Structure formats: structure tokens, C-alpha cells
Amino acid sequence: MGSEAIAGHAAGVPFLALAPAGGARADAPVVLAWHLADPPRTEAAFAVAVPLDGLDAWRIYLGLPLYGTRLPEGGMDEIMRLASEDVVLNLHGPTAEGAAREAGPALAELRERLGLGDGPLGVLGGSIGAAAAQLVMAESGLQVAAAVLVSPLIRLRDAVAAGERRYQFGYTWSPASEAVADRLDFVARAGELAGVPTLLVVGEEDDEGFIAAARELAAARGADAELALIEGMGHALAEEPGIDQTPHAAQADRRATDWFARHLA
């Protein structure tokens, strides 16, 4: 990270903020970022993996509900237990929907504390953090000018199927979890995301479900979206414990930085 980090909590949400490369000013763009559930799975680790160095914008990394400093008692073991009980209703839904719900209040408080003006707003999300970013685009009322989605969760049913293949389990859908899946189906909701230039960064070694959903969303979004495949990259952007920038993350970072530089100018 090329800028000195400012860390704390805003409206109860843990954050790490990096000032614009050109210095703080009222018209500077702002990028809100949400990390993955896989490594890097904290706001600080995501800021190392995808720092957007050199971007003349505030970069504000927000912690997801149930992760980082908000892990439930029992840590990642408890996360795995919750997932085995009901991965949609216990994890995917509360994490993505909670992060999207928190975004407006957190940004409002940060505008006051950091002196943020009314510059263009971008969103950056990885995996489940990308689902949160898309909910912000579709539902929050915040005017998003550009988005970058890395290893994105685009269609929840595909993500659950990928988990079934990875962990050798079968998920039983219920009316409640089907409702969450409908809300987190951004191929079906592509029209609600229209008009926001969006870069989809996907690893060629990611699960087939994530790749297929990204292709379908790019096709549905048309000129609004661009798909970038990274050779050799899987779903995660880091190895455990997830605090270093891998070569694949560096590639994703360069693409994201270039995209925001183009579309947040």
C-alpha cells in the first residue's frame, strides 16, 4: 500500500482507508471495497492484495459481517459449522445483505470524518464481497459510477453448487433460501445494474459455475461490462493466512486500477 492507512470503525463497520494518490480533496473519487470469504478475508488483507496503488481516489476497504474482527465466537471453525448447518441462510445471505445494508451509513459517517466530497463513487468486491457490491449498485440508492468484481459471486445457486463440489456435500433448498438466491442472482437482475461500467475479473482456474455466470452476466450487460480472464488464477486471491499480494492478485489489481482510472476520472 503506497498511502498511509487510516483504520477504525464507521457506523459499526471496520474499515481501512487509503487517501488519493494526488492527496485528499473535495472532488476526489471514492472506491468502496469488500473482501472475499476466501483469502484475503479481511479488509486489511484485501487492501494488500488489491491496493489500487496510484489511483487518484479514496480507497475504503470495509469488513464483511461474520468475518475479520466480526468472526463469531469459535472463529473459522464456527463459520464452517454455520455453513454445514445452512450455508445460504447462515452465511451467504447475512454476509452479502448485511454488507450492502451497512454501506450507506458507513459511507455517510466516513464523508464527515475524512472530509469526503461528492466525487464519483466506485465499488470493488471479491467473491461474496462482489455480491455485496452488486446489491449496493442495485438497491442502495448510491450513485455508482464504476465497478470491478473479482472472482465474483454473480448467481448464488452457482456458488452453492461450487461449494457442494468442493466440500462434497448436498444443500437442501428451502423457500427462505430460494428467496435469498433470487435476490443474489445478478444475471436475472442485469437490467438493474445497467449503465454502470463493470469489469469482471475471473480466474481461468476458478470453478466452472463462477466462470459461466461471469460470461452470462457480461453477455447480458452488453457494452456496460467487460470480462477479463486471468490465466492460472483460481477463486482465492491469496494463500492462507492471506496477507500477501500474489502474482495473480497483482494482475487483478492492475486491471482494477486501470478500470477505475478510466471510469472515475
C-alpha angles and dihedrals in degrees: 000000000000097000130063108262124235112204134184142094129298118191086345094306119121111234143176117202130195120195123235117277089241094049133263115308137154097255097046115127120245127218118198112202134192123193132224130265086231118061122332087046103158133064092246094049092048089051088057093046097045106017097156088219114195094023111134093225140088108264111204117184114199125200117237123236111263094020138085111002089358096061110136119249106287094040121221091350088063090047089055091048091051090048093052090050096049118333094190102046096034101040122003097045099042093043099049097034093043093050092050092048091051096048099083097048092043092050092047091054092045091051088060097041099043098032094243114178132201099287121142117292125227129184128212124187139171121209107310086009087060089055088054090049091052091049088053089051093048104035117013101077090231111135104239115195100184140003138199118194117191121196083344129203097225102157117026095208089060091050092051091049089051089053090050090055094044098046100029098238138122122232120215111215121218132188089260095051091043088057090053090048091052090052091048095050104105095172088063089043096045092120090061090059095049119132097029112108103233131190117201112202112192132170117237088223094053120113113289091242093060092047094048093049091050091051091049093048092049090051092046093048093049115183091004094070139051126194119215118188118201115209115237096005120130128193102284120067096210143027120247126313082029103214101121133075109246122205089255092051089050089056091049089048093053092050092047093048092050092047094052092044088056099043104033096050 
